[in-house]
Each structure stands twice: as structure tokens, then as C-alpha cells.
Amino acid sequence: MSLSPDQQRRTAEEIQANARAAGLSHAEFRRRTGLSQPRFDAALNVTAGDPADVWLLRDVAETAARKADAPLTSYSVLTESARRQAAGWFGVGDNR
């Protein structure tokens, strides 16, 4: 599954919106993912790297927003049906 530039932009905005809603600083968000800075930045901007990293950020941001009882931004591309496909293609799991 390859995302168009518009889908990449929307996905990045949705992940970042949930991280902000949860009150996560950039450093805390990265720490919770366990990713190196370059991998985290690539995933956060949905520009390159491992698609599973993008899903990891999505799940970490969603979990943090839910725990903070913050309003959750819905995902337009990284949906649950897309997760099933991504699991087959990229080995994506559920990190919530």
C-alpha cells in the first residue's frame, strides 16, 4: 500500500493532532515509540521508512489521547480495515 502525497499529509496531521490532544511533547512521544530520532521523524512526517513505524506512532498517539480522555481525531487512511491489509503487507501489529 502506497500513500499519495495528500494521504501522507492527512495521516501526519491526524497522528500529530492526537499526540497534541494527549499533551505529548515531541520528546515524550518519541520516547514512547522507542524509535531512533531519524526513524521517528520519518514516520511522523509519513515521508519514508518502514510503514510499520507510522502505524506504531498512530497507535501510541491514539492510546495516549484515550488515556488523557482527550478528543480523538479519526484516521482517514490508517483505518482498522487498512490495518488488516497492512498486517499482511508489512507485518503491522496492534500497538494500542
C-alpha positions in Angstrom: 0.0 0.0 0.0 1.5 3.3 -1.1 0.0 6.6 0.1 -0.5 9.6 -2.2 1.1 12.9 -1.0 -2.4 14.0 0.2 -2.9 10.8 2.2 0.6 11.2 3.7 -0.2 14.8 4.7 -3.5 13.9 6.2 -2.1 10.9 8.1 0.8 13.1 9.5 -1.8 15.7 10.6 -4.0 13.1 12.3 -1.2 11.5 14.2 0.1 14.9 15.3 -3.3 16.0 16.3 -3.8 13.0 18.6 -0.4 13.4 20.1 -1.1 17.1 20.8 -4.5 16.3 22.3 -2.8 13.8 24.6 -0.4 16.5 25.7 2.7 14.6 24.5 5.8 16.6 23.8 7.8 15.7 20.8 10.5 14.1 23.0 8.0 12.1 25.1 6.1 10.9 22.0 9.4 9.7 20.5 10.4 8.0 23.8 7.1 6.1 24.0 7.7 4.7 20.5 11.2 3.5 21.2 12.3 4.7 17.8 15.5 6.5 16.9 15.2 10.1 16.1 15.6 9.6 12.3 13.0 6.8 12.2 10.6 8.7 14.4 10.9 11.8 12.2 10.4 9.9 9.0 7.3 8.1 10.5 5.9 11.3 12.0 6.1 13.1 8.6 5.0 9.9 6.8 7.8 10.5 4.3 9.9 7.4 4.2 11.0 4.4 6.1 9.1 1.5 7.5 5.2 1.7 7.2 5.0 -0.2 10.5 6.7 2.8 12.2 3.8 5.0 11.0 1.3 2.6 12.4 3.2 2.5 15.7 3.0 6.3 16.0 -0.7 6.1 15.1 -1.3 3.6 17.9 0.8 5.4 20.5 -0.8 8.7 19.8 -4.3 7.2 19.9 -3.6 5.3 23.2 -2.2 8.5 24.8 -5.2 10.5 23.7 -7.7 7.9 25.0 -5.8 7.7 28.4 -5.9 11.5 28.6 -9.6 11.4 27.9 -8.9 13.9 25.0 -11.0 14.3 21.9 -9.7 11.8 19.4 -9.0 12.7 15.7 -10.2 9.9 13.5 -7.9 8.4 11.0 -8.9 8.7 7.4 -6.3 6.4 5.9 -4.9 4.3 8.7 -8.3 2.7 9.5 -8.9 -0.7 11.0 -9.7 -2.3 7.7 -6.4 -0.8 6.4 -4.6 -2.3 9.4 -5.7 -5.8 8.3 -4.2 -5.2 4.9 -1.0 -3.7 6.4 -0.6 -6.6 8.6 -0.3 -8.9 5.6 1.9 -6.5 3.6 4.2 -5.0 6.3 3.7 -7.1 9.4 1.9 -4.3 11.2 0.6 -5.3 14.6 -1.7 -3.5 17.0 0.3 -1.4 19.5 -2.6 0.2 21.4 
